[in-house]
Amino acid sequence: MQKPYYAVIFTSTRTAGDNGYGKMAEFMERLAKEQSGFIGIESARQEIGITVSYWENLNAIHDWKQQADHLLAQKKGIADWYESYTVRICLVEREYSFSRST
């Protein structure tokens, strides 16, 4: 990824049961990939759900937050799926990684 770019870190604790959450999460990921400025996504869901999405700029993040289907998912999340959540928006200026497989 070309730096700098932005990371939106969404951490959450869930309510009991799926209640359509899994299906909506898959839909939101497909939809985000179609948004201008989207770079990528990583997600892990255990005791705490963590989803990190990557964006070219703050305007792309704003446009995603205001996307109509995403707004509906946000409302459903507050009403049905989340006990709590936190969103952090960070500028990524540097990154490094390790991979044994390469």
DSSP file (Angstrom, degrees, kcal/mol; ACC not computed):
  #  RESIDUE AA STRUCTURE BP1 BP2  ACC     N-H-->O    O-->H-N    N-H-->O    O-->H-N    TCO  KAPPA ALPHA  PHI   PSI    X-CA   Y-CA   Z-CA
    1    1 A M              0   0    0      0, 0.0     2,-0.3     0, 0.0     4,-0.1   0.000 360.0 360.0 360.0 137.0    0.0    0.0    0.0
    2    2 A Q        -     0   0    0      2,-0.1     0, 0.0     1,-0.0     0, 0.0  -0.581 360.0 -94.6 -74.7 130.3    1.3    3.4   -0.9
    3    3 A K  S    S+     0   0    0     -2,-0.3    90,-0.1    90,-0.1     2,-0.1  -0.664  94.9  41.8 -98.3 154.0    1.9    5.5    2.2
    4    4 A P  S    S+     0   0    0      0, 0.0     2,-0.3     0, 0.0    89,-0.2   0.630  76.0 142.0 -78.9 159.8    0.5    7.5    3.9
    5    5 A Y  E     -A   92   0A   0     87,-1.5    87,-3.6    -2,-0.1     2,-0.3  -0.885  44.4-104.2-145.6 176.0   -3.0    6.0    4.0
    6    6 A Y  E     -AB  91  55A   0     49,-3.1    49,-2.7    -2,-0.3     2,-0.4  -0.831  18.2-157.7-112.8 146.2   -5.7    5.7    6.7
    7    7 A A  E     -AB  90  54A   0     83,-2.8    83,-2.9    -2,-0.3     2,-0.6  -0.985   4.7-157.2-118.9 130.2   -6.8    2.8    8.8
    8    8 A V  E     -AB  89  53A   0     45,-3.0    45,-2.3    -2,-0.4     2,-0.6  -0.944  12.8-161.5-104.6 116.0  -10.2    2.7   10.4
    9    9 A I  E     -AB  88  52A   0     79,-3.3    79,-2.5    -2,-0.6     2,-0.6  -0.886   7.0-173.0-104.7 116.3  -10.1    0.3   13.4
   10   10 A F  E     +AB  87  51A   0     41,-3.2    41,-2.5    -2,-0.6     2,-0.4  -0.939   4.7 179.9-112.5 112.7  -13.5   -0.9   14.6
   11   11 A T  E     +AB  86  50A   0     75,-2.5    75,-2.5    -2,-0.6     2,-0.3  -0.906  11.0 166.8-112.5 143.6  -13.5   -2.9   17.8
   12   12 A S  E     -AB  85  49A   0     37,-2.2    37,-2.8    -2,-0.4     2,-0.4  -0.987  34.7-140.9-151.8 157.0  -16.7   -4.3   19.3
   13   13 A T  E     -A   84   0A   0     71,-2.3    70,-2.5    -2,-0.3    71,-1.4  -0.980  35.6-136.3-116.8 139.5  -18.3   -6.6   21.7
   14   14 A R  E     -A   82   0A   0     -2,-0.4    68,-0.3    33,-0.4     2,-0.1  -0.502   4.9-121.5 -97.9 159.0  -21.4   -8.4   20.5
   15   15 A T        -     0   0    0     66,-2.5    -1,-0.1    -2,-0.2     2,-0.1  -0.411  54.1 -74.8 -81.2 171.0  -24.8   -9.1   21.8
   16   16 A A  S    S+     0   0    0     -2,-0.1    -1,-0.1    66,-0.1    66,-0.0  -0.391  96.3  18.5 -70.0 145.7  -25.9  -12.8   22.1
   17   17 A G  S    S-     0   0    0      1,-0.1    -2,-0.1    -2,-0.1     4,-0.0   0.150  82.3 -97.1  81.9 162.1  -26.8  -14.6   18.9
   18   18 A D    >   -     0   0    0      3,-0.1     3,-2.4     2,-0.1    -1,-0.1   0.913  40.0-179.3 -82.8 -47.5  -26.1  -13.9   15.2
   19   19 A N  T 3  S-     0   0    0      1,-0.3    62,-0.0     2,-0.1    61,-0.0   0.799  81.2 -49.6  50.2  35.1  -29.4  -12.1   14.4
   20   20 A G  T 3> S+     0   0    0     61,-0.0     4,-2.0     3,-0.0    -1,-0.3   0.477 107.4 126.0  86.9   3.0  -28.3  -11.7   10.8
   21   21 A Y  H <>  +     0   0    0     -3,-2.4     4,-2.9     1,-0.2     5,-0.2   0.927  69.1  51.3 -61.3 -48.3  -24.9  -10.2   11.7
   22   22 A G  H  > S+     0   0    0      1,-0.2     4,-2.1     2,-0.2    -1,-0.2   0.907 111.3  47.3 -58.7 -44.9  -22.8  -12.6    9.7
   23   23 A K  H  > S+     0   0    0      1,-0.2     4,-2.0     2,-0.2    -1,-0.2   0.910 114.0  47.4 -63.5 -43.1  -24.7  -12.0    6.5
   24   24 A M  H  X S+     0   0    0     -4,-2.0     4,-3.0     2,-0.2    -2,-0.2   0.894 108.8  54.6 -66.7 -39.5  -24.6   -8.2    7.0
   25   25 A A  H  X S+     0   0    0     -4,-2.9     4,-2.0     1,-0.2    -1,-0.2   0.912 109.4  47.8 -60.9 -42.5  -20.9   -8.3    7.7
   26   26 A E  H  X S+     0   0    0     -4,-2.1     4,-2.2    -5,-0.2    -1,-0.2   0.908 112.9  48.8 -63.1 -42.3  -20.2  -10.2    4.5
   27   27 A F  H  X S+     0   0    0     -4,-2.0     4,-2.7     1,-0.2    -2,-0.2   0.912 109.8  51.3 -63.9 -43.5  -22.4   -7.7    2.6
   28   28 A M  H  X S+     0   0    0     -4,-3.0     4,-2.8     1,-0.2    -1,-0.2   0.890 109.5  50.5 -63.1 -39.0  -20.6   -4.7    4.1
   29   29 A E  H  X S+     0   0    0     -4,-2.0     4,-1.9     2,-0.2    -1,-0.2   0.931 112.0  46.6 -64.9 -45.0  -17.2   -6.1    3.2
   30   30 A R  H  X S+     0   0    0     -4,-2.2     4,-0.6     1,-0.2    -2,-0.2   0.918 115.0  47.7 -60.7 -42.9  -18.3   -6.6   -0.4
   31   31 A L  H >X S+     0   0    0     -4,-2.7     3,-1.1     1,-0.2     4,-0.5   0.903 108.4  53.4 -66.4 -42.6  -19.9   -3.1   -0.5
   32   32 A A  H >< S+     0   0    0     -4,-2.8     3,-1.6     1,-0.3    -1,-0.2   0.886 101.6  60.4 -59.8 -39.1  -16.8   -1.5    1.0
   33   33 A K  H 3< S+     0   0    0     -4,-1.9    -1,-0.3     1,-0.3    -2,-0.2   0.734 102.7  53.0 -62.3 -21.7  -14.6   -3.0   -1.7
   34   34 A E  H << S+     0   0    0     -3,-1.1    -1,-0.3    -4,-0.6    -2,-0.2   0.581  88.0 105.2 -87.5 -11.2  -16.7   -1.2   -4.3
   35   35 A Q  S X< S-     0   0    0     -3,-1.6     3,-1.7    -4,-0.5     2,-0.1  -0.457  80.5-108.0 -75.1 140.2  -16.2    2.2   -2.6
   36   36 A S  T 3  S+     0   0    0      1,-0.2    28,-0.1    -2,-0.2     3,-0.1  -0.439 105.7  23.6 -61.4 135.1  -13.8    4.7   -4.2
   37   37 A G  T 3  S+     0   0    0      1,-0.3    19,-2.5    -2,-0.1    -1,-0.2   0.360  85.8 139.7  89.0  -5.3  -10.6    5.0   -2.1
   38   38 A F  E <   +C   55   0A   0     -3,-1.7    -1,-0.3    17,-0.2    17,-0.2  -0.535  21.3 171.9 -73.1 136.5  -11.0    1.6   -0.5
   39   39 A I  E     -     0   0A   0     15,-3.1     2,-0.3     1,-0.4    16,-0.2   0.756  52.2 -50.6-111.2 -44.3   -7.6   -0.2   -0.1
   40   40 A G  E     -C   54   0A   0     14,-1.1    14,-2.9     2,-0.0    -1,-0.4  -0.986  41.1-129.4-179.5 178.5   -8.3   -3.4    1.9
   41   41 A I  E     -C   53   0A   0     -2,-0.3     2,-0.3    12,-0.2    12,-0.2  -0.995   8.7-172.2-152.2 146.3   -9.7   -5.0    5.1
   42   42 A E  E     -C   52   0A   0     10,-2.4    10,-3.2    -2,-0.3     2,-0.3  -0.990  16.0-179.8-136.5 142.5   -8.7   -7.4    7.8
   43   43 A S  E     -C   51   0A   0     -2,-0.3     2,-0.3     8,-0.2     8,-0.2  -1.000  16.3-179.6-149.1 144.7  -11.1   -8.8   10.4
   44   44 A A  E     -C   50   0A   0      6,-2.7     6,-3.3    -2,-0.3     2,-0.5  -0.985   9.0-166.8-141.5 132.6  -11.1  -11.1   13.5
   45   45 A R  E     +C   49   0A   0     -2,-0.3     4,-0.2     4,-0.2     2,-0.1  -0.924  37.4 112.5-127.5 108.1  -14.2  -12.0   15.5
   46   46 A Q  S    S-     0   0    0      2,-1.1     3,-0.1    -2,-0.5    -2,-0.0  -0.154  92.8 -28.1-134.2-127.3  -13.7  -13.7   18.9
   47   47 A E  S    S+     0   0    0      1,-0.2     2,-0.4    -2,-0.1   -33,-0.4   0.892 144.0  29.9 -62.7 -38.6  -14.5  -12.3   22.3
   48   48 A I  S    S-     0   0    0    -35,-0.1    -2,-1.1     2,-0.0     2,-0.4  -0.985  86.8-137.1-119.5 131.4  -13.8   -8.9   20.8
   49   49 A G  E     -BC  12  45A   0    -37,-2.8   -37,-2.2    -2,-0.4     2,-0.4  -0.738  21.3-173.3 -86.9 135.0  -14.4   -8.2   17.2
   50   50 A I  E     +BC  11  44A   0     -6,-3.3    -6,-2.7    -2,-0.4     2,-0.4  -0.983   8.0 173.6-131.6 121.4  -11.7   -6.3   15.4
   51   51 A T  E     -BC  10  43A   0    -41,-2.5   -41,-3.2    -2,-0.4     2,-0.5  -0.995   7.9-170.5-126.9 127.5  -12.1   -5.0   11.8
   52   52 A V  E     -BC   9  42A   0    -10,-3.2   -10,-2.4    -2,-0.4     2,-0.4  -0.973   4.9-173.5-117.5 121.0   -9.5   -2.8   10.2
   53   53 A S  E     -BC   8  41A   0    -45,-2.3   -45,-3.0    -2,-0.5     2,-0.4  -0.881  14.0-141.1-112.7 150.1  -10.3   -1.2    6.9
   54   54 A Y  E     -BC   7  40A   0    -14,-2.9   -15,-3.1    -2,-0.4   -14,-1.1  -0.910  20.0-178.5-118.1 136.7   -7.8    0.8    4.8
   55   55 A W  E     -BC   6  38A   0    -49,-2.7   -49,-3.1    -2,-0.4   -17,-0.2  -0.944  33.6-130.4-137.6 150.9   -8.5    3.9    2.9
   56   56 A E  S    S-     0   0    0    -19,-2.5     2,-0.3    -2,-0.3   -18,-0.1   0.837  85.8 -12.6 -69.0 -34.6   -6.7    6.4    0.6
   57   57 A N  S  > S-     0   0    0    -20,-0.2     4,-1.4   -52,-0.1     3,-0.2  -0.955  71.2 -93.2-160.5 172.5   -7.9    9.5    2.4
   58   58 A L  H  > S+     0   0    0     -2,-0.3     4,-2.5     1,-0.2     5,-0.2   0.824 118.2  59.8 -67.4 -32.1  -10.3   11.0    4.9
   59   59 A N  H  > S+     0   0    0      2,-0.2     4,-2.7     1,-0.2    -1,-0.2   0.903 103.4  51.3 -62.5 -40.2  -12.9   11.9    2.2
   60   60 A A  H  > S+     0   0    0      2,-0.2     4,-2.1     1,-0.2    -1,-0.2   0.898 110.5  49.2 -63.2 -39.9  -13.1    8.2    1.2
   61   61 A I  H  X S+     0   0    0     -4,-1.4     4,-2.4     2,-0.2    -2,-0.2   0.926 111.5  49.0 -64.3 -44.8  -13.8    7.3    4.9
   62   62 A H  H  X S+     0   0    0     -4,-2.5     4,-1.6     1,-0.2    -2,-0.2   0.924 110.4  50.5 -60.4 -45.4  -16.4   10.0    5.2
   63   63 A D  H  X S+     0   0    0     -4,-2.7     4,-0.5     1,-0.2    -1,-0.2   0.891 110.7  49.6 -61.8 -39.5  -18.2    8.8    2.0
   64   64 A W  H >< S+     0   0    0     -4,-2.1     3,-1.1     1,-0.2    -1,-0.2   0.920 108.3  52.7 -64.9 -43.9  -18.2    5.2    3.3
   65   65 A K  H 3< S+     0   0    0     -4,-2.4    -1,-0.2     1,-0.3    -2,-0.2   0.834 113.6  44.4 -60.8 -31.8  -19.7    6.2    6.7
   66   66 A Q  H 3< S+     0   0    0     -4,-1.6    -1,-0.3    -5,-0.2    -2,-0.2   0.452  81.1 125.3 -92.8  -2.2  -22.5    8.0    4.8
   67   67 A Q    <X  -     0   0    0     -3,-1.1     4,-2.5    -4,-0.5     3,-0.2  -0.378  67.2-125.4 -62.5 134.9  -23.2    5.2    2.3
   68   68 A A  H  > S+     0   0    0      1,-0.3     4,-1.8     2,-0.2     5,-0.1   0.869 106.2  42.7 -55.7 -49.6  -26.9    4.4    2.5
   69   69 A D  H  > S+     0   0    0      1,-0.2     4,-2.1     2,-0.2    -1,-0.3   0.864 114.0  53.0 -67.3 -34.0  -26.6    0.6    3.1
   70   70 A H  H  > S+     0   0    0      2,-0.2     4,-2.4    -3,-0.2    -2,-0.2   0.887 105.7  54.1 -67.3 -38.4  -23.8    1.2    5.6
   71   71 A L  H  X S+     0   0    0     -4,-2.5     4,-2.0     2,-0.2    -2,-0.2   0.907 108.5  49.5 -60.1 -41.9  -26.0    3.7    7.5
   72   72 A L  H  X S+     0   0    0     -4,-1.8     4,-2.3     1,-0.2    -2,-0.2   0.909 110.4  50.1 -63.5 -41.7  -28.7    1.0    7.8
   73   73 A A  H  X S+     0   0    0     -4,-2.1     4,-2.5     1,-0.2    -2,-0.2   0.885 108.1  53.8 -63.9 -38.5  -26.1   -1.5    9.1
   74   74 A Q  H  X S+     0   0    0     -4,-2.4     4,-2.1     2,-0.2    -1,-0.2   0.927 110.1  46.5 -61.2 -44.9  -24.9    1.1   11.7
   75   75 A K  H  X S+     0   0    0     -4,-2.0     4,-2.3     1,-0.2    -2,-0.2   0.911 112.9  49.1 -63.8 -42.8  -28.4    1.5   13.0
   76   76 A K  H  X>S+     0   0    0     -4,-2.3     4,-3.2     1,-0.2     5,-0.9   0.882 108.9  54.8 -64.3 -37.9  -29.0   -2.2   13.1
   77   77 A G  I  <>S+     0   0    0     -4,-2.5     5,-2.5     3,-0.2     4,-0.5   0.923 110.5  44.1 -60.8 -45.4  -25.7   -2.6   14.9
   78   78 A I  I  <5S+     0   0    0     -4,-2.1    -1,-0.2     1,-0.2    -2,-0.2   0.898 120.3  42.1 -66.1 -40.3  -26.7   -0.2   17.6
   79   79 A A  I  <5S-     0   0    0     -4,-2.3    -2,-0.2    -5,-0.2    -1,-0.2   0.875 136.7  -0.1 -74.5 -38.1  -30.2   -1.7   17.9
   80   80 A D  I  <5S+     0   0    0     -4,-3.2    -3,-0.2    -5,-0.2    -2,-0.1   0.745 122.7  43.9-126.8 -33.3  -29.3   -5.4   17.8
   81   81 A W  I   <S+     0   0    0     -5,-0.9   -66,-2.5    -4,-0.5     2,-0.4   0.759  92.8  63.3-102.5 -26.4  -25.7   -6.5   17.4
   82   82 A Y  E   < -A   14   0A   0     -5,-2.5   -68,-0.3   -68,-0.3     3,-0.1  -0.863  36.3-175.5-115.9 135.4  -23.4   -4.5   19.7
   83   83 A E  E    S-     0   0A   0    -70,-2.5     2,-0.3    -2,-0.4   -69,-0.2   0.807  88.3 -20.8 -78.2 -38.7  -23.0   -4.1   23.4
   84   84 A S  E     -A   13   0A   0    -71,-1.4   -71,-2.3    -3,-0.1    -1,-0.4  -0.980  63.6-173.8-161.5 159.1  -20.3   -1.6   22.7
   85   85 A Y  E     -A   12   0A   0     -2,-0.3     2,-0.4   -73,-0.2   -73,-0.2  -0.986   8.9-156.7-155.1 159.9  -18.0   -0.4   19.9
   86   86 A T  E     -A   11   0A   0    -75,-2.5   -75,-2.5    -2,-0.3     2,-0.5  -0.997   6.9-157.0-136.1 138.9  -15.1    2.0   19.3
   87   87 A V  E     -A   10   0A   0     -2,-0.4     2,-0.4   -77,-0.2   -77,-0.2  -0.974  10.3-174.7-117.1 129.8  -14.0    3.5   16.0
   88   88 A R  E     -A    9   0A   0    -79,-2.5   -79,-3.3    -2,-0.5     2,-0.5  -0.988   9.5-158.7-123.6 133.6  -10.4    4.8   15.7
   89   89 A I  E     +A    8   0A   0     -2,-0.4     2,-0.4   -81,-0.2   -81,-0.2  -0.961  19.8 179.7-114.9 121.7   -9.2    6.5   12.5
   90   90 A C  E     -A    7   0A   0    -83,-2.9   -83,-2.8    -2,-0.5     2,-0.6  -0.930  29.1-130.2-128.0 143.3   -5.4    6.5   12.1
   91   91 A L  E     -A    6   0A   0     -2,-0.4     2,-0.7   -85,-0.2   -85,-0.2  -0.826  23.3-149.0 -88.6 124.1   -2.9    7.8    9.6
   92   92 A V  E     +A    5   0A   0    -87,-3.6   -87,-1.5    -2,-0.6     3,-0.1  -0.852  29.3 161.0 -97.4 114.1   -0.4    5.1    8.6
   93   93 A E        +     0   0    0     -2,-0.7     2,-0.3     1,-0.3    -1,-0.2   0.653  66.5  19.4-103.8 -22.0    2.9    6.6    7.8
   94   94 A R        +     0   0    0      2,-0.0     2,-0.3   -91,-0.0    -1,-0.3  -0.994  61.3 173.8-149.3 146.9    5.1    3.5    8.1
   95   95 A E        +     0   0    0     -2,-0.3     2,-0.3    -3,-0.1   -92,-0.0  -0.985   3.2 178.6-149.3 157.0    4.5   -0.3    8.1
   96   96 A Y        -     0   0    0     -2,-0.3     2,-0.3     2,-0.0    -2,-0.0  -0.971   7.4-177.2-152.5 160.9    6.6   -3.5    8.2
   97   97 A S        -     0   0    0     -2,-0.3     2,-0.4     2,-0.0    -2,-0.0  -0.934  17.5-139.0-152.4 172.0    5.8   -7.2    8.2
   98   98 A F        +     0   0    0     -2,-0.3     2,-0.3     0, 0.0    -2,-0.0  -0.993  15.7 178.6-136.2 139.7    7.3  -10.7    8.4
   99   99 A S    >   -     0   0    0     -2,-0.4     3,-1.1     1,-0.1    -2,-0.0  -0.908  18.0-163.8-145.9 118.6    6.2  -13.7    6.5
  100  100 A R  T 3  S+     0   0    0     -2,-0.3    -1,-0.1     1,-0.2     0, 0.0   0.772  88.5  66.2 -66.9 -26.5    7.8  -17.1    6.8
  101  101 A S  T 3         0   0    0      1,-0.2    -1,-0.2     0, 0.0     0, 0.0   0.542 360.0 360.0 -79.1  -6.5    6.2  -18.3    3.6
  102  102 A T    <         0   0    0     -3,-1.1    -1,-0.2     0, 0.0    -2,-0.1   0.459 360.0 360.0-107.5 360.0    8.0  -15.9    1.3
